[in-house]
């Protein structure tokens, strides 16, 4: 199997191996401090969602990603605690993957990346809170708590994994500036400086995250 890295083909024995190495390198570059269990969770997530049938859901119109608001509603209205937890996990996982791997596509959509960051972070935070209440769930709760508090930096690391061989156009520079203004992304800030743009917050403006 081959994967694209830094503009060249790199042979890997499995997608999991590629994602593990790429995410670990991106995490170090982005100064993302998470423990081994949380890192392994993200690698498993990337490997799982590399299959379309895991990311998308079957509908009469074909494979689709359900709106995040619908996922949240289903989780909150779930008949059991376990179903609620599964719903929140799905919401957090999908939000993280989409924000991390499809950031450029948000330029053409009404719902922006900061919405996915907020929804995903809140989902993981709620999941950590509910699992913290039981002895058996506390270890797993610690993983979700990390994902919640470091959601933005996780998105930055996944952006780096997905854009290893991507060259930025003028439109992408504007998009990076917009992302930095809305989310305060350290990665977007760093990329802008590398591209010769010094990000400055306009008078009276504020970043949302």
Buried (B, 14 or more C-beta within 10 A) or exposed (E): EEBEBEEEEBEBEEBBBBBBBBBBBBBEEBEBEBEEEBBBBBBBBBBBBBEEEEBBEEEEEEEEBBEBEEBBEBBEEBEEEEEBBBBBBBBBBBBBBBBBBBBBEBBEEEEBBBBBBBBBBBBBBBBBBBBBEEEEBEEBBBBBBBBBBBBBBBBBBBBBBBBBEEEBEEEBBEBBBBBBBBBBBBBBBBBBEEEEBEBEEEEEEEEEE
